[in-house]
Amino acid sequence: MSIKSALTHLDDNLSGYLGDLKELVRIPSVSFAGFDPRHLRDSARAVARLLEARGFEHVEVLDVEGGHPYVYGDHLHQPGKPTLLLYAHHDVQPAGDVTKWKTPPFEPTEVAGRLFGRGTADDKAGIVVHTSAVDAWLKGAGALPLNVKLVIEGEEEVGSAHLALFLAEHKKKLQADVIVLTDTANFDVGVPGITTMLRGLVSLDVEVRALKGSIHSGMWGGPIPDAAMALSKMLATLVDENGEITIPGMLDRVRPLEKDLAQAFQELPYSTESFRAQAGMVDSATMVGGSATAWEKLWRRPSLSVNALQASSRAEARNILCDTAYAHVGVRIVPDMDPTETRRQLEAALRRAAPFGVEVTISGGEGVSAWTCDHHAPAFEAARRALEAGYGHRAEIIGAGGSIGFVEPFARALGGAPALLVGVEDPYTNAHGENESLHLGDWASAIKSAVHLYQELSLLPRK
């Protein structure tokens, strides 16, 4: 068994692996309500066929009542060696505004070294990273250096609502020593990253009502309260002039940044100009959130955003006082912040700030806890070596400002097994937006890194 032979097979068959990815991308496996669920079934079957073609055994499509299909496969022929559980998901976001796509969203198209299409990076690329690395070992080297299980989820993009049930039903089948979850981003193009911290999320809907129905702004404007203005005043109280959260008690649980992480953040290759460009900031906009580094603000400080805001609509703007105004407000939370407490604080702050005696209705309340892990564990050191071998660049320990709800349940169900979060997205991928794309050079490096990772992890003692 030779890693050199596996890597040679990878190089010789990369175009075929890219064909695997393109076949999956062509299936519009949108998991949102209102989209045809038959496409998710087609996608699951296509993933199952791919697993079988690339050497996985015991391949099956697994159903959970009320949920979208999962796919499972394994290759368990190395007794005494560690078992690795690989994760990715085959469902995708809706295409969004099709008129804004430069290429058809479900026809994978190569442009200037990137593959455009919905799901090219999030997360069908992750599926094919796994299947290609396993194929490279099996066909190139003749065997895998460790045991591998693979689970592909079908409802990650809609919150993994049935994941707890799936894990409960298949806990024994999924037991492993290390988890690799390929659904995150690198620090930059060509700069691999291992995500070791995720912010959580709390969100709610707030509706303000001042009138029983909309009325003429000229005939009634002045003495009559404006619902849109009332809501605007409420939202404005949630942050100060620097964009920092002012909600009483909300920051009390935020722990100081550890010295080693503060040093690591300072050493990340970064410039304000590139950061602004990656985010797409307009020239006149200023950075907000205080004096902390951008990475601390993104990964270890809470943030508040107004995700949706509506009174009337731009298309139907009329000279009226709107009867109601609505907003969806989200708070990204960090370790030690409790989702239930955070939601309660947010609701209380909105109600306190309500002016003019308007009626306030608050509903919803998603809650996902933050997650962090010990990045000094042996599995993480093995991952850093593998990524550096695959990309030719030092792997950075990074965080993600977003939430990935399946990580903590997976790790807990597997008895606290180390969870390695690696992925193929980059700051230009635009996952969830129009013109999602995958950097093909980084994708090839990710597969190469996975080949090295299996070798590295095979040398670790079992838990």
N, C-alpha and C positions, 0 to 999 in steps of 0.2 A: 504494500500500500504506500503510494508516494504522492505527497502534495504537489510535487512538480508535475506529475502526470495529470492530476486533477486540473491544475492551472492551464496546462497545455490544451486539454480537452475544452476548457472554458473558452480560451482564445479562438479555437478552431470552430466553435459552435455558437458564437455570440449572435450571429445573424438569425439563427434558428430560435434562440431564446427571445430575441426581439420580436420575432413573428408570434411567439406565444403571447407576449404582452399585447400586441396589436389585436389579436383575436379576442382577447378578453375585453379590451377597450371598446370594441365595436358593439358590445352588448350593453344597452342602456339600463343598467341595473340600479335604477334610482329607488331607494327604499322609503321615500317620503309618501305619506298618504295622498291618494289621488292619482298615483302613477301605477301603471299596469304591473301587478306583482308577478305576472308570468315571466317578465324579464329577469327577475331575481332567481326564479327557478331555473331558467335557461343558463344564467350565469353560474349558479351552483353546479349544474351538470357539466358545464364547460371546465370549471375548476377541477372537478372530480376527474374528468378525462385527462386533463393536464397532469394531475398528480400521478395517475396510473402510467402515463406515457413517460414520466420522468423518474420512475422507479419506486414510487411509494406503494406500500402494501396496505391491506385492510381499509381501502378507501371507501368512504360512505358519505352520503348526504344525510345530515342529521336535522330533524325537525323539532322545534319547540312549539308547543301549542300557543297560537296567537302571534308567533314571530316569523321572521324570514329565515331561510335555510342556512345552516352552517355546513362546512365540509371538513372532514377529518381524514387523515392518512398517517401512516407511520412507517418506519424502517428500523426494526429492533433486533439487531443481530450481533451486538457487542456486549455480551454479559460481563459485568464487572466494570464497565465504562459508564460515565455519566449519561443521563438522558436529557436531551434538549427539547423543550417545547417551543415551537415557532408559531408566531401569530401574525395574521394580516386580516384585512377585510375586503370582501368583493363588492359590497354595495357602494354607491357613489351619491354625490349631491346632484340635484337637478342642474340642467345646463345653464339656467338663468336666462338672461336676455340674449337670445340666439343672434340678434342683429349685431351684437358687440363682439362676437367670435370672428376671428380672422380666418379660421378654418372650421369645418363642420365639427361640432363637439363630440360626436361619436364615430368619427372617421379619423383614426390616428394619422397625423401628418407630420413628417420631419421637415423642420425649418431651422437652418443655421445651427445644427448640432443639438436641437431640442425636439422632443416629440410632443406635439400638441394634441389635446383631447381630454375629455372628462374622465378622470380616473387614471390617467397616464402615470401620475405620481401618487395620488391619494385614492386608493392604496393598491391598485393592481400591480404597480411596479414592485411593491413589497412582496406580493404573492410570487412573482416570477423571480425575484432575488432568491427566495427560498428554494423554489423548484429547480432553478438553474444550478445553484451551488450543490444541491443533493445529486443532481444528474452528473455534474462534473466529477464528483467523487466516485459515484457508482460506475460510470462508464469510462472515466479516465483512469482512476486508481483501482477500480475493481471492488471497492468496499468503502463504507463510511468509517471514520475513526471513532465514532461514538453512536449512541442511539438517538433517533430523531422522531418526534411527533409534530404534526402540523395541524393547526385548527384555523380555519378561515371563516370569519364571522360575516353575517349577512345583514346586520342592522346597526352597525357602528355609527353611521351618519345620522341616525335618528335616536341616539342616546343609549343604545344597548339595553333596551328595556327588559329584555328576557335573558340577559346574560346570567343573572343570579340563578335563575331556574336551570339554564343550560349547565352551569358549573355544578349545581347540586345533582343533576341527573347523571353527569359524566365525570364526576370528580376523580374516580378511580382511573378512568381511561386517560386522564390528562396529567397524572402525577409525573413530575420531572424534577431534575436538580437545578436547572437554570431555565429561565424564560427569555426568549428574544422576541420583542414586539417591534415589528418593522412598520411604524406608522408615524414617524416623526421627521424632523428636518436636520440637515447639517448646518453648521454655523455659516458657511458660505459655499459658493461653488468651489470645489476642490479642497475644502477644509472640513473634514468629517467631524461629527459631534456625537457624544453620548449624552442623552438627556437624563438628568438625575433629579430633576425637580419640575413639578407641574403645579400651576395655580389651579385652585378649584373655582367654582362658579355658583353664585346665587343670583337669581333674577326674579322679577315680578312685573305685573302689569298694573298700571295706575290709570284710572279714568277720573276726570274732573267734570262735574256737571254744574252749570250755572243756570240753565234755561230748560224748559220743557221742549223747546224746539228752536231752531235757528231763526233769527230775526234780522230785519234791515238795520245795518249799522248806522245809517244816517238818521233814521227815525228814532232809534233807541240808544245809540252810542253816547256815552257820557255817564248817565246815572246807572246803567245796567252793567254788571260785572262781565268781563270777557273771560271765558273758560280757558282759552289758549294762553292769555296773559297770566292767568292764575297758575296754570301748570308750569309755565316758563319760570315764574317766580319761585315756585316750589323746587324745581330742578336746580335752579341757580344756587340754592342754599346748600346743596350737597357737597360742593367743592369750593375752595377759596380761589383767589385771583391767580394762583400758581397751578391750579388744577389738582391740588391735594385734597383728599377727603376730609371733610369737617364734621361728619356724623358722630355725635357723642358716643364714646366707648368703642368705636369700631376699630381703632388702631391699637387698643390697649394690649391685645394679644400678639401683636407683630413682634417677633423675636429679632434681636440684632443679628446682622449678618456675621457668620463665622469668619474668623481671620483668614483661613485658607481659601474660602470662597471669595472673599473680598480681594485677595491677592490674585486669584485666578481670573476674576472679572477684569481686573486692571490689566492683565497680560493678554487679554483677547485682542486679536488684530481688529482694530476698530478706528473709524474716523466719523466725526459728526456728519460730514458731507455724504459719505457712503450710506450711513444709517438713514439719513433724510431721503436720499434717493431711493433706497430700497422700500421705504414706507410710502413713497409717492407724495411727500409733503410739498405744498406750494411754497414758493420762495418767501412769502411774507410771514408764514406761520412759524411760531416759536415752539421750542421744546417745553414741556410742562412736567410737573411732578416733583419739583424741588431740586436739590443739589446732588442727589445720589446719582451713580452711574446709570446709563441707559439699561444695562443688564440687570442691575439690582431692581430698578423700577419694573422691568418686564417680568422678572422671575421670582423676586422675593419681596415685593411690595404690592399691596392691594391696589386695584384701580377701579374706577367707576365709569361706566359709559351709558349713554342713552342710545339704545340700539334701534329704536323706532319711535317716531313722533308723528302724530296726526291730529289735525283739527278739521280742516276741510282737505282739499287736495290741490296740487298745483294745476292740474288740468281743469278743475272746476272752481277756481278761485273766484269768489263773488264778494260783493260788498255786504257782508253779514257779520253778525256776532254769532260765532259757532256755539251751539248748545253744549257740546262736549269737546274735550280734548283728551288724547290718549298718549301714553308713552310706555315703552318696554325698557326697563332699567336693569342693568346687570352690574354685579360687583365680582371682580376676580379676587379670590381670597388666597391666602398663603398659609403655610403650616401653623398650627395652633389656633387658627380662626375656626369657629364652629359655624357651619352653614345655617343652622336653625337660629342661632343667636344673631348672626349677621342679617338674616332676613328680617328678624324682629326689629333690629336697630334701624334698618332702612325704611321699613314701613312706618315706624314711629316718627322718624325724621320728616318723612313726606307729610304725614298727617299734621304734625306740629306747624309746618310751614304753610299750610293751606290758607290763603287769604280770602277775604270778601265773603266768608261764610259758605263757600261752594261745597257741594257734596263730593266726597272722595270715596271711590270704590277701588279696593286693592285686591287682586286675585293672583293665582299662580304661585310659583315659588320653587323653581328647580333648585336643587342643592347637590353639589358635587364637592367633596372634600379635596383639599390640596394633597399632594403626594410628594414625598422625597425619600431618598435612600442613601445608604452608606456607599459612596463611590470609591472607597478604599478597599472594598472586598476583592478577593482574588479574581472573581469573574470579570470585574470591571477592568482590572489590570490586563487580563487576557484580551478583553475587547479592545482596549487601547492599542495593544500590540498588533492585533489583527487589522484594525482600521488603518493604522499607519502603514502596514505592509500593503494593504489594498489601494490606498490613495496616494502613498508617497508623501504624506504630510501628517504631522502630529495631530492626534485626535484631541479635541477640546471637550472638557466637561462643561455642559451647558444646561440651561433650563428651557422651559416652554411657557410662554405666557398664557396659553390656552389650557383647556381641561381635556383629559382623556379618561373618561369614566371607567373604562374596562381595566385599567392598570392595577388599581388597588384590589379589586375583587379577584383578579387572576392571581396576584401575589399571595393574597390571604388564603385562597382556596388551595394553593400549592404549598401551604405551610411556611410561607415567608421565603420561598425560593428567590434568589436574586433575579431582578427583572432588568434586562438590558434593553433600553429604548434606543434603537438606531433606525435611521430612515434614509430616504433618497430625495426629500424635498430640499429646496434652497430658497433664499429670499426672493427669487424671481419666479417661483413656481406658480403663485397665485392660486393655490388650492382653494376650492369652494367658489372662486370667482370665474369670470369669463377668461378664456384663453389659458386655462391650466396647462402647464407643460412640465416636462421632465428633461433634465440635463443628461443626455445619453452617455457622456463620458463619466459622470458621477455614478450613473446607474451601473455601468460596467465595473467601476471601482467597488461599488457596493457588493456586487456578486463575488468579486475577487476577495474582498474582505470577509465575506461569509465563508468562503472556502478556507481561509486562514483561521477564522474563528472556530470552526469545527475542530480543527487540529489543536488549537490552543486550549479549548475547553476539555478536549479529550484527556489532557494531561492533569486536570484538576482532580483532587480526591472527591468521592461522592459524599453527599451530605449524610 
